[in-house]
Amino acid sequence: MNPLLKVEDLSLEFRRDTQWSPILHHINFSLDEGETLGIVGESGSGKSVTALSVMQLLNPKIARYPSGKILFRAQNDDKTPTLDILKASESTMQSLRGNQIGMIFQEPMTSLNPVIRCGEQISEQIILHKHISKKEAKEQVLNLFNEVMLPRPNQIFDAYPHELSGGQKQRIMIAMAMSCNPKLLIADEPTTALDVTIQKNILELIRTLQHKHGMSVLFITHDLGVMAEVADRTLVMYKGDIVEENNVRDIFLNPKNPYTKQLIACRPSMNQRLKTLPKVSDFVGNDDKAVQDIITKLTVQPEEREAAHKALYSGDKIVTIKNLNKVYKLRKRKLFEKQQFLHALKDINLDIYEGETLGLVGESGCGKTTLGRTLLRLIEPSSGEVCFRGKNLVQLPASELRKTRKDLQIILQDPYSSLNQRLTIGEALMEPMRVHGILHNDKERKKRVIELLERISLNESHFYRYPHEFSGGQRQRISIARALSVNPKFIICDESVSALDVSVQAQVLNLLNELKTEYHFTYIFISHDLSVVKFMADRIAVMQQGAIVEIGEADSLCAHPQTDYTRKLIDAIPKGVVC
């Protein structure tokens, strides 16, 4: 059968200064109609640039293709000649993008126009390609919002991107990509910002639409559990090469390439508690028996964890939250409409102990991020108290709060918009050190920054680069290094590893734990990935509709959830063939 998409001998180079650096090395693959082809690999392996090449979204001033073809069969008729996308004009690509080829981008926060309402952004695309009225387009958009399970579709249609949670923005992007029923859907980390229940529903939705419209899917993810659930075939990429290709079951149960074996072993487990997550480098040159021996040595015994918790919870509380509330006024859609309110936080009461990692989980929009930002007064609470080491942060004047911020840091969910695009990475990391008077001069600060970069698997050469020169996962690691640069005592990690592949994720999570032990940090760890939260957390708090509905020791809560809502979250974790 003539494939819908065929990539032949594709090589890609990026220009840095006057030099051209190879990124993709003669890669070959095909995608049939109705098939889902998965691509996995580490951050920077070439997954996203492969997708962007298919869409022709790379800047020709900094990207070139020394060899290769990207052949796409744009019509249903098998007799229609295939189009070489690398030779297509911009007008031809504009007719394909969003119409016959849809794409769900990795970072919805920066992919949506911040000054245009969400509904209008999707309506614009539908009107352009389908030539229908605004009224008809709006009806289709509202139907799409219902399909992707967005709450309050009419209000979200009129909302701006900044008014939505990260997961809600991701669902907006999914609705946009599917709005014209494309023949090919490129999904670049489509469930990165989604909680497990919405993730499960979105994957089912993609499959349903795929079967309904005969759509092909190129699915890029670092989540091996998701890949096992969704893909028919899988490509494993490493440093610009395809190192293994097979059906999804054989890839995960009988991997042939040593790198694939190592990649699978680095994934956090819901069934085992490990002291540290193994990294890819731990398995180089080892056979399967040696890999299992490493896992066994890293396993934590229940009595060890019980003794550690006994010491932890007999210590001091670093944060005490009392009756914390946050209420938002919703925008009126009509002049004399009754004022509506959204209770984002409802009477939150919580104690966090010094040296503890408290996991915070729940569906998108449940209030996790709002709680984290309200604790730091990045969002002003409506009522209640937040006491940090005896100081009520809610009542602190601005000057004193600014001094306290050195001890209170947040690692934000979106690594792109949280970095200044005009500053080099080195300057971005040194700036907060200057503000808070860390070290004596810039020479000492630069040395400290380079040490931090090396601890997050970067090096001194990255000190002089700008954010756009890094992959999404690399930018997230830089954000983590920036938070650590001022030696804080309390850190909120808001989806801080959501953009990372499993091997780099393992390095970062281990680093966070090492720093916690070394400097006695305290974390609130917010994530939709329960396996990651279980690995990191001493306790887990479960949020639903702005309230904490369950809290308990991490292993006990995952093994014996007390509420139906928690059971629903755990049941939604992708099982696939790797769990």
C-alpha positions, -999 to +999 in steps of 0.1 A: +000+000+000+012+035-009+020+051+025+004+084+035+037+098+047+072+086+037+105+100+049+135+090+028+172+096+037+163+128+056+193+148+070+190+181+088+216+206+099+213+237+121+235+267+117+254+280+148+274+311+140+292+302+108+291+264+113+265+239+103+258+211+129+242+178+119+209+171+138+192+143+118+213+116+100+197+100+070+165+088+087+139+067+070+104+057+080+068+055+066+033+059+080+003+042+065-033+054+065-051+048+098-018+039+115-003+054+147+035+056+146+051+065+179+085+082+183+104+080+216+138+091+227+157+115+249+153+152+249+173+165+219+172+132+201+155+148+171+118+139+177+103+174+175+125+186+147+114+156+126+077+167+132+085+203+125+103+193+092+071+175+081+052+208+088+080+229+073+081+251+103+118+254+108+134+287+098+153+282+065+179+308+077+191+284+104+180+250+091+189+232+059+184+197+045+215+183+028+196+152+017+162+135+018+125+137+008+093+140+028+066+125+006+030+132+016-001+119-003-024+149+000-055+134-017-076+103-011-070+091-047-041+066-048-033+077-083-026+113-072+012+118-072+027+124-038+040+158-028+076+163-017+071+187+012+107+198+011+101+213-024+066+226-017+059+263-019+048+283+012+013+287-003+010+250-007+021+244+029-004+269+041-032+250+024-020+218+041-013+231+076-043+228+099-063+213+070-048+180+059-020+180+084-028+190+120-003+195+148-006+195+185+024+215+197+045+207+228+040+240+245+004+253+244+013+283+265+034+298+238+015+284+208-017+303+215-020+340+207-023+357+241-044+387+228-071+367+209-099+347+227-094+310+226-126+303+206-117+329+179-083+312+173-100+279+164-129+296+145-104+315+123-088+282+112-122+266+104-134+296+085-102+297+065-102+261+054-139+252+053-153+285+041-183+286+065-199+314+085-188+326+119-219+312+135-214+277+120-177+279+130-186+287+166-210+258+168-182+235+156-158+249+181-182+244+210-187+208+199-150+203+198-147+218+234-172+192+245-153+164+228-121+173+245-139+177+278-133+214+285-156+227+313-179+257+306-174+257+268-192+290+263-170+308+289-138+292+276-147+303+240-146+339+252-116+334+275-080+344+269-052+318+272-039+333+304-072+326+321-069+289+317-048+262+333-020+245+315-040+214+309-070+234+296-047+252+272-034+219+259-069+207+252-075+240+233-045+230+211-059+195+206-093+209+196-075+233+171-055+205+156-086+183+150-109+211+139-106+203+101-104+165+104-069+162+091-056+131+073-024+133+093-023+144+130+012+151+144+010+150+182+041+164+198+039+155+235+000+160+234-006+148+269+024+165+286+003+190+306-027+168+312-036+149+343-040+111+340-078+111+337-079+137+310-049+120+294-068+088+292-099+105+278-078+124+252-060+093+240-094+075+237-106+106+218-077+106+194-083+068+187-120+074+182-115+102+157-087+083+140-110+053+134-139+076+124-120+096+098-092+071+089-067+096+103-030+087+106-011+098+137+025+106+143+027+104+181+058+119+198+062+114+236+087+108+263+061+089+284+066+052+276+034+042+293+014+065+270+034+052+240+025+016+249-012+025+251-015+044+218+011+033+191+010+005+165+046+008+157+074+026+175+106+043+164+134+049+190+156+079+183+190+087+198+211+117+188+195+121+154+194+084+144+166+058+144+182+030+165+153+006+166+119+002+149+093-025+157+057-030+167+049-015+201+047-048+220+081-061+208+097-028+215+087-028+251+088-065+259+117-076+237+139-046+230+169-054+209+190-022+211+209-016+243+197+020+244+160+010+242+166-014+271+182+014+292+154+039+283+127+015+296+145+007+328+146+044+338+109+048+340+095+053+376+075+023+388+042+022+407+051-012+421+086-005+435+101+022+457+137+030+448+162+051+466+173+067+433+160+063+397+185+045+375+199+065+346+208+054+311+245+055+319+240+030+348+232+003+323+259+008+297+276-025+290+253-045+314+231-074+305+195-080+317+206-098+348+229-070+358+201-044+352+179-064+376+207-065+402+210-027+400+172-023+406+173-047+435+201-028+452+182+005+448+150-008+463+139+008+496+128-016+524+095-006+542+112-004+576+138+021+562+111+044+550+091+040+582+121+050+603+129+080+581+093+093+583+092+089+621+122+113+623+108+136+597+073+141+613+087+146+648+105+177+635+094+213+629+067+225+605+081+249+579+047+259+564+013+261+580-018+269+559-050+278+576-084+283+559-069+294+527-094+306+500-091+320+466-122+333+448-123+347+412-150+368+397-160+354+363-164+378+334-200+388+327-211+378+292-241+401+293-244+436+308-270+428+335-260+392+341-257+381+377-221+380+389-206+345+389-177+334+411-152+306+408-139+291+441-104+280+430-094+272+466-118+262+494-107+263+530-073+247+525-057+235+558-023+219+555+010+215+575+043+209+557+073+197+576+108+208+572+126+185+548+094+169+535+083+165+499+046+168+497+031+156+464+001+174+451-021+157+425-055+161+409-072+168+376-064+198+355-082+229+369-085+214+404-064+242+419-029+227+422-011+255+405-033+281+421-025+267+456+013+268+448+012+304+436-010+316+464+014+302+489+041+324+475+017+353+471+022+353+433-016+352+435-031+371+464-054+349+485-090+360+492-087+349+529-067+327+552-032+324+564+001+311+550+028+309+577+064+303+567+086+297+597+062+316+619+057+346+595+023+351+580+032+358+544-003+371+537+003+401+560+040+408+551+046+442+535+061+442+499+096+451+510+099+423+536+082+398+512+108+406+486+136+397+510+118+364+519+115+354+483+151+342+484+139+313+506+108+307+485+112+296+449+090+281+422+099+260+392+073+269+367+054+246+344+063+263+311+101+265+306+099+287+275+078+317+287+095+317+321+129+325+305+138+359+291+144+354+254+169+383+253+192+370+280+217+343+276+212+313+299+242+324+320+228+359+325+193+345+334+208+323+361+231+350+375+204+377+376+186+364+407+220+358+424+228+395+419+194+407+432+198+387+464+235+393+469+246+357+464+284+355+464+308+385+461+312+391+424+302+379+389+333+358+386+322+337+416+286+337+404+296+324+369+316+296+385+285+286+405+262+288+375+285+265+355+285+240+384+247+241+383+246+236+345+269+206+348+246+191+375+217+193+352+236+176+323+246+208+304+280+223+302+300+256+301+293+262+264+255+265+272+262+295+295+265+317+264+234+304+245+199+318+243+166+299+253+156+294+217+187+273+211+175+246+235+149+218+234+119+219+257+135+195+281+167+214+282+149+247+290+130+230+318+164+219+334+176+255+331+145+267+349+153+242+377+189+255+379+177+291+381+155+283+411+184+265+429+208+294+422+197+314+453+199+285+477+162+285+487+147+266+517+112+259+502+106+251+465+074+245+447+079+223+416+049+229+393+051+202+367+088+207+367+096+174+349+066+172+326+087+182+296+115+158+302+121+123+288+125+095+312+163+094+313+168+131+319+137+131+342+156+105+363+186+127+365+166+157+375+145+139+401+176+123+416+193+158+416+163+173+435+165+145+461+203+149+464+199+187+469+171+180+494+193+158+515+223+181+511+206+214+519+175+202+537+151+216+512+114+213+515+093+207+483+057+208+472+058+186+441+029+192+417+025+168+389-001+149+369+022+119+367+014+098+398+044+074+393+067+104+395+049+119+425+049+085+443+087+083+438+093+118+451+068+123+478+067+115+515+030+123+516+005+129+488-024+154+489-052+149+464-071+179+452-106+181+436-125+213+427-103+235+449-104+213+480-081+186+495-101+154+495-074+130+507-039+131+522-017+103+533+017+086+531+025+081+494+028+043+493-002+037+514-024+062+495-014+046+461-020+011+474-052+018+494-069+050+482-098+060+505-119+081+481-135+072+447-118+102+432-083+090+441-091+055+429-102+071+396-069+089+392-049+057+399-070+036+376-063+061+348-025+056+349-015+041+315-007+004+320+002-006+285+028-033+282+054-016+304+036-016+337 
